[in-house]
Amino acid sequence: MHLLFFAIASHLLIFKQFTALDFDLATTLLIGLPTAFLVGESSLDLFSLQTSTIIKCYVLFYAFLGLSIILYRLSPFHRLYHFPGPLICRVSKLWIVYIAYKGQYYKYLKELHGKYGDFVRVGPEEISIGTADGVIDVLGAGGLPKGRFNDPARTTNGPNPLNVLTGEEHAKRRRLWNRGMSTESLAEYAGLISRRAEQLVNVIPCDQGPVNIMDWINYFSFDFMGDMAFGGGYELMKAGYDKDELIKTLDKNMVTAVMVSNIPWARKMLGRLPYLNERIYKQRAYGKRIAAARFDCDSDKKDLWYHLMDKAGLEKEKPSKESVVSDGMLAINAGADTTARVVTFLIFLLLDNPTWLHRVRAEVDAAFPTGENTLDLSKYGSLTYLEACINETLRLYPPVPSNGSRRVPNGSGGRLIAGRFLPEGTEVFISSYVLHRSSRNFAPYSETFWPDRWLSSVLNAPELCEPPEGKVHNTIAFIPFSYGPHNCAGRNLARLEIKMLMSLILSRFELSLAENFDKDAWLASFRDYFVLRPTKPLYVILKRRDPKC
């Protein structure tokens, strides 16, 4: 009986108060607490106890502790008791970790909101919000700071990248990024995009047989982002394959990262596994190598490095080389991966919807007649069909479908979010995939590729919709690049890259899905590992429209 009370007291006084204990501290407590109990019960003569008694004490302590935690999380005394959600999610995050490992978290969230409503308890201390009313409250200026979901991306032995920073530190670093993503800077990068896009259409296998275009879009995206961030270094298109297995390594690391993000305390434990450390080290070492080459050349070329290093001398305090390397790797890994996926999804959706493929191609041909340079940025504003298809692709398949968490600050007393009170310490999620596919935000055809919804001629003419009374277009719910001061710094670059690349591909090639391509199997292969990605190839047939080009 004493052990039962001791276990309950340990839960209420220690584990309940610190729900995100450091792994080493948690391990020490889980070993030390039952040991302390044994010492007290045996009058300091621990060695006189039989081994079976000691083992029994530890087993019972963990059983009582676990039972106390479970009963509390299910009881009316828990602060999130009144929020609905699956029983297993209310008890533990382990089920969500399994769902995340399977890459199905984005679909699971949509399913939960369909069953339980706008506020769903997806973990002992986590709430997912499925209404657009929460976007400004959570993500906007004056919203919530970043939560524990981002903790695994933090480092203790160097500067952190932009995506995990908050407050003044984030604002200071974001100023550098904003200069690097200004209209003037994008005009500089357009030349890099054009050169790499020309390289892609010249080296990609065509007029032969099925080509996995997803791989080649990846190679292009990493080559361009390497140029933009560090002045070069990848050259995957030239090699024709993932020569250093960097994309493969990144994909594997993301699977681990999405699991650890749901159980941040496990980061230190997993970080001690040699094969995981080796993968992470390989990825970072390559980034440091190409960053060192850019640093040594000391060029005044206005790439992202130029702006992140504050070469123009606009900041009071010079950024450290380490922080620039950290942000440069973020630009490549996050920017290349997400943009490549969006282009892949867009190509598939156009090939699966021939009417729109013909519309977009005719529009591109009119803007860029044969032989005309696609570098003329002034013409991209007229590509309304292409813009509509890009937006619809981002709506159906947002690059980061589940998003990270925000946290109601401790000491705040709680926050009112979309009309519901959330106590301090609550982790809050808003999934772009859930919002984008809700008929309350986008109708008709919320689950279907229907780019018409983005055309002003349709938006301003209800009679063009079927049924007209069902038209909904809630732009505040459209958050493919997040929202507010922490939104994606490279969103305008991503859009420019997609437009330029797609315009060149459509002007040079006739495309079609491979004859035996299994659309349903490909769609079923999508996995959410931070970035939404297909795990099966996208095979297409490429034929040059003009053999001379």
N, C-alpha and C positions, 0 to 999 in steps of 0.2 A: 504493500500500500504506500509505503514511503517513496518507493521508486516511481510510482504513478504520479504522486503529487510533485515530485522533483522534476519529472519530465514535463508535466503541464506548466510548472513554474518556469522551466527553461524556455519553453515556447513563448509564454506570455511576456516574460521579462526581457528576453534576448532576441529570439528568432522573429517574433512578431514585430518588434520595434525596428529591426534591421532586415528588411525583406531582400536586400541585395548585398549580402555579406561577401567580402572578398573571399576567394576560394581558400586561400591559406588560413585565414581566420576561421572560416566555417569548419574546415577540417580540424583545426586545433580545438575548437569548441566541441565538435562531435566526438572527439576522442577524449578531451580533457574533462568534460562534464560528467560522463558516467564514471570516469576514473576517480574524480573528486568524490562522487557519491560512494564509491566502493571504499575509498580511504576513510571517509567519515563513518561508514557503517562498520568497518572492521577495526575501528579504534587505532588507525594508523598502521595496523599489522596486515598489510595487503598480501604479503607473501605467504601468510598462513591459509589463505583461501584456496580452495580447489579450483583447478582450471575450468571445470564445468560450471562452477558457480560464477566465475568471472565472465565466461562467455554468455551465460544465461542473463546476467545483469546487463551486459551490452545489448543483447538482442531485445530484451524487454524494454530497455530505455528507448531504443530506436523505434520500437513498435508503439509505445505509448506517446512518444514525441510525434510520430507520423499521424497517429490517430487524433491527437489533440489539434494538429494543424488542419487536418481534413475536416473535422467537425466544426472548427472555428470558421473555415472558409465557406462552409455550407450554412452556417447559422445566421439568424437574423441580426446577430451582433456585428457581423462583418459590414464594413461601410459601403460595400458595393452589392449587398444582398438583394436590393430591390431592382437591380438590372438583370434582365433575362439573359440566358445563355446556356449552352450544353453543360450538363453536370460535370463531365470530365474536364472541361476547360475551367470551371470554377474551382476545381480541386488542385490542378497542376498545369504547368506549361508544357509538360512532356508530350501531350497529345499534339499540341501545335508544333512542337519541334519535329515530330514525326511527319505531320502534314507538310511542313516547310521542307523537310528532307526529300519528300516525294515531289516537291515543286508545285504543289497544288494549293498553296495558301491563298492565292488571289481568287480562285474559284470557290474555295471553302468560305471565305469572307462573304462573297456574294450570296452563297447558299444560306449562311447564317442570317444575314440581313433580310433575306426573303422570308425566313421563318420567324424571326424574333423581332424585327422592326428596326428602327433607326439607331438604337443604342443596344449593343450586344457586349456582354462580358465574355471576352475571349481569353482571359487568364485570371488568376487570383486577384491581380491588381491592375488589369488592363481592360479598357473599353474601346470598342471599335464604333465609329460614328458613320452612319450611312445616309446622312442628309446633307444637302448642300448648305443648309443653314449653319453648319459648323465650320465651314471653310474659313471664313474671316475670323471667327472667334479663336480658332486653333492655329491657323497658318498665317494670318494677317499680321500687320504691324500691331504690336501690343498683344499678340497672341501668346501661345505657350512656347517655352524654350524646348530645345531638343531633349529627347528622353534617353533612357538606358539602351534602347535598341541600337543607338550609334556607338555605344561604349567599346565594342570590339574593334572599331576602326581607330580608336585612340591609341596613341603610343606614349610611353612614359620616358623614353630615351631620346626624344627629339621633337621638333615641331609637328603639330597635327595639321592635316589638310583642311581646306576650307569647309568641307561638308560636315565636320564634327564641331566646328567652332561656334561659339555663341557670344552675344553681347558685344562689347567694344572691340574685342579681339577679332570677331567676325567682321564687324563693320570696317575696321582698318584694312583687313586683308581683302574684303570685297571691293574696296575702292580700287585696288590694283587690278582685280579681275574686270571691273567695269570699264576701266581704260583699255584693257586688252580685248574687250568685246564691244567696243564702241563702233559706231558706223564707219568711222575712218579706219579703224583696225580691220573690220570685216572686209573693206575694200582691198586692204593689203593681202588678206588671207585668200581672197577670191582668185588671185593668180596661182596660189598653191593648189587650191581645189581644182582649177582648170587644168593645170599641168598633170596632176595625179589622175584626174578623170580621163584625160586623153591617153595617159599610159594604160589605164584599165581597158578602155575600148580597143586599144591596139594589141594587148597581150592576152586578153581573155579568149579561150578557145571558142571558135564559132564555125558555122558551116560544116560541122562534123557530126556531132551527136549530142545527147543530153549533157548539160553542164550544171554542176552544183553551184549556182550563182551566189548562194549564201556565203560560200568560202571566199569567193572573189570580192564580194562587197566588204567582207571583213578585212581582207588584205588591203584594199583601197583605203578603208577607214583608218586602220592603224598606221599606214604609210603617211596619210595626210596629217593625222593628229601628231605623229612624230615630227613632221616638218613644222607644223604650227607651234608646237610646244617647245621643241628642242633643236629645231633646225635640221631634223632628219634622224636616221638611225635604224629604221626597221627594214625597209626594202623587201617586203613580203611579196609584192606583185612581181618584182624582178625574179625572185626565187621560184614563185609559183606554188609555194606551200608554206606552212607555218614552220619555218626553218629552225627556229629556236624553241619551238613548242610554247611560245609565250601565250598565245590565245588559249591553248589547251590548259596551260597552268592556271591562267586567270579563271577559266570556267570551273576548274576543280576547286580553286580557292574560294570562289563565290558560293559553292555548295556548303563548304564548311562555315563560311562567314554568316550565311543566313540562318544556320542552326544555332551558332554561338550567339547571334544577336537576340535570339529568343530566350537564351539562358546565359546572360553575361558573365555570371560567376564561373562558368565552365571554360572561359577563355584561357585562363592561366593553366588549367589542367590540360586542355587540348594543345596549348602552345608548347607543352613539354614533349609532345610526340615528335620523334625525329623526322618522320616523313612529311609532316605538316610544316615543320620549321624549314625543311629543305625547300619546299615549294614556295613558301613566302619569301625566303631569302633569295631564291632564284629570280623572282619577279622584281624584288627591290634592287638587287644587284645590277640587273640589266638597266633599270631606270637610272641608277646612279652613274652607270658607265656612259650612257648617251648624254646625261646631264653634264658630266665632267667634260666631255668633248665640246659641248656648247659653251661651257664656262671658259675653257682654255682658248677657244677661237676669239673670244671677246669682240664679237661682231656687233655692229649697231643696227643690224637687220631687225625690223620691227615685228618680230614674232611674239608669241605669248611670253617667252622668257624675258624679252626686253621690257615688257610692262610689269611683270611680276618682280623683276629685279629693280624696278623703278629707275631705269637708266636715264629717264628724263629729269630725275632729281626733284620730284614734286612732293615727296613725303619728308617729314622732319627726321624720321628714323629709317635708315636703310634696312630693307628686308634681309634676313640671313639667307645664305646659299641653301641651307638645309630646308628652310620653309618653302623656297622656290622649287626645289627638287620635289618636295612632298606634293605641292600643288600641281606641278607639271605632270607627275605620275597620275594624279587624280584626273587631270584633263584627258590624258591618253586613255587610261583604263575605263573611266566612266563615259567620256565623250565618244570614243571610238566604238565601244561596245553597244551603247544605246542607239547611236545613229545608224550603225550597220543593221541593227535589228529592224528599225523603222523602215529603212529602204527595202529590206527583204520582205517585210509585211506588205509594203506598198506595191511592190512588183507582183506579189502573189494576188493581191486583191484586184489589181488592174487586169491581170491575165484571167482571173476568175470572173471578171465582169467586162466582157469585150466591148460593150457599148461605151463604157467610160474610158477604156483603153483608146478607142478610136477618137473620142472627143479630146482627150489630153494630147494625143499625138498630133492631131490636126492643129491644136492650139500652139504646140511647140513648133511645128513646121511653119506656121504663120509668123511666129516671133523670130525664129532663126532659120531662114531659108538655107538650102544646101550650101555648105561652105562658109556660112557666116559664123563669126566668133561668138560662142556662148558666154564670153566673158563680159558682155555688155549688161551690167547689173540693172540698168534702167528698164530693161524689157521684162524682168521677172515680175514686176507689179501687174502686168497684163495677163499673167497666167492664172486666171481665176479658177479654171477647172482643175489645174494641178494643185493649186492651193487648197481647194475644197477636198480633193482626194487625200492630201497630206493630213489635213485636219481630221478627216473621217478615219484615217488609219490610226492616228494618235488617239482618237476617241475609242475605237474598238480595241486597240492593242497598245495602251500606254506603255512606254518603255520601262517604267518602274511602277508596276500595277498595284503593289500593296503599300508602298511608301514606308518610311521609318516612323518612329513614334515621337510624340511630344509629351511633356510631363507637366502636370499641374504643380507649380513650385511649392516646395516645403516652406511653411511659414506664411503662405499666402491666404490661408483660411479656406481655400477652395475657389473654384471658378464656376460661373454660370456659362455653360456652353450650349448653344442652340436650345435654350430654354430649360436645360436640365442642369442641376447642381452636381459638380464632380469634386470630391474631396481632394485635398492636397496629397501629392504623392502618386496620383493615378496616372498611369501611362495611357496615352490617347492615340488612336490610329484613325486616319481617314484614307481610305483606299480610292485611288483614282479609277480603278477598274469598276468598283461598285457604283460610284457616282455616274460614270460615263455610260453605263449600260442600264441605268434606271429610266423607266418611261416617265417618271416625274420630272426628269431633267432634259431628256431628248426623246421626242416622239414626232411622227410615228417611226416605226421600225428601229427601236432602240437597240436590237440585237443584230441588225443587218447593215451591210455596207450601203449607205444611201447618202452620197456626197451632196445631193441636192439641198440638204438641210443647211449647208454652209454658203449657198449662193444667195445674194441679196434679192435676186429676182423671185426666189421661192420664199424667202423669209418675209418679203413684203407683199406676197400674193397668196393668202390663205387658200384660195380656191385651187391652187396647184397641188395641195396636199390631199391625200386620201387616208382617213377622213379629215377635212379641213379643221374641224373642231378639236382634233387631237394633236395639233401642232404645238410642240413645246421645245424651246431652245434656250436653256438656262446656262448662259456663258460662265457664270460664277462656278458652275459645277465642272467646267472643262479645265482640268489641272494636270495635263500630261507632263508639265515641267515644274510641278508643285505651284506654290502661290506665296506671295508676300516677300519679305526681305530675304528669306532663305530659299527663294526659287532658284532654278537652274541658271547659273551665270552664263552658260553657253547656249541658251535656247535659240537665240537669233542666228548664231553660227550654225547650229544644227539644221535649222530651216533652210539657210542659204546653201549649205552643203547638199541637202536632199534635193533641192530644186535644181541646182547646177548639174548634179550627177544624173538625176532622172531625165533632165532635158537632153543631155548628151546621149544617154543610152537609147532613149526613144527616137532620137533623130538618126542614130546610126544603125539600129537593129530592128528587125521584126522579131518579136518574142512570142513564144507560146509554151504552155506547160508540156512537159514530156508526155508521150503517149500513154505510158503505164503509170503515170504519177497518181498516187493515192492521196487525194486531198484530205479525206477524213482522217487517215493515219497521220498525216503531217500536222493537221490542226490538233490532234490528240497528243502530239509529242511536245506541245508547249510546256515549258517549265518556268516557274517563278523563282529565280535565285537572285533576288534584288532586281535584276534585269530580266524581262520576259524574253525567253529564247526558245526556238524550236530545237529539238534534239535529233531531228531527221533532216536529210538534205532536201533542198528545193531544186529539183531538176527541171531545167528549161531548155528549149531549143532556141539558139541564137542564129539568125541569118542576117548578113549585112544587107542593108537596103541599097547601098551603092558600093560596088566592089572597089571603087577608087578611093573611098573614104576609110 
